[in-house]
């Protein structure tokens, strides 16, 4: 896949996390959504961006689940008051108007939610 980062590949090769396999699968599927999606290491985890803005970052600190952070960059944007995003999947736990998390409790949970999650991420990348 052309949009894979060698730095992220190396990071994941050395990663010790109970959800390592799920992380690798979701990484590949997120990158496959659009060739314009980029990746890097942010917050000591894989992070995905679109059109020059970070959008989706894995939070690897909890080891009892895999947590994905949906955001619109590192800083709160000036347009946050008017921001709206409809989460038809019901997967997002909103932390702010433009920042939320999606959690997977197990590999089976991730598999059950995978299609809804990928549709969500595909839409989120473009907001």
ZIDAPE-V640156 format. One record per residue. SS is DSSP state (a for helix, b for strand, c for the rest). BURIAL is # if it has 16 or more other ideal C-beta (glycine too) atoms within 10 Angstrom, else .. Layout:
# ZIDAPE-V640156
ss | burial
SS | BURIAL
SS | BURIAL
This chain:
# ZIDAPE-V640156
ss | burial
c | .
c | .
c | .
c | .
c | #
a | .
a | .
a | #
a | .
a | .
a | #
a | #
a | .
a | .
c | .
c | .
c | #
c | .
c | #
a | .
a | .
a | #
a | #
a | .
a | .
a | #
a | #
a | .
a | .
a | #
a | #
a | .
c | #
c | .
c | .
c | .
b | #
b | #
b | #
b | .
b | #
b | #
c | .
c | .
b | #
b | #
b | #
b | #
b | #
b | #
c | .
c | .
b | .
b | #
b | #
b | #
b | #
b | #
b | .
c | #
c | .
c | .
c | .
c | .
c | .
b | #
b | #
b | #
b | #
b | #
c | #
c | #
c | .
c | .
c | .
c | .
c | .
c | .
c | .
a | .
a | .
a | .
c | .
c | .
c | .
c | .
c | #
c | .
c | #
c | .
c | #
c | #
b | .
b | .
b | .
b | .
c | .
c | #
b | #
b | #
b | #
b | #
b | #
b | #
c | .
c | .
a | .
a | .
a | .
a | #
a | .
a | .
a | #
a | .
a | .
a | .
a | #
a | #
a | .
a | #
a | #
a | .
a | .
a | #
c | #
c | .
c | .
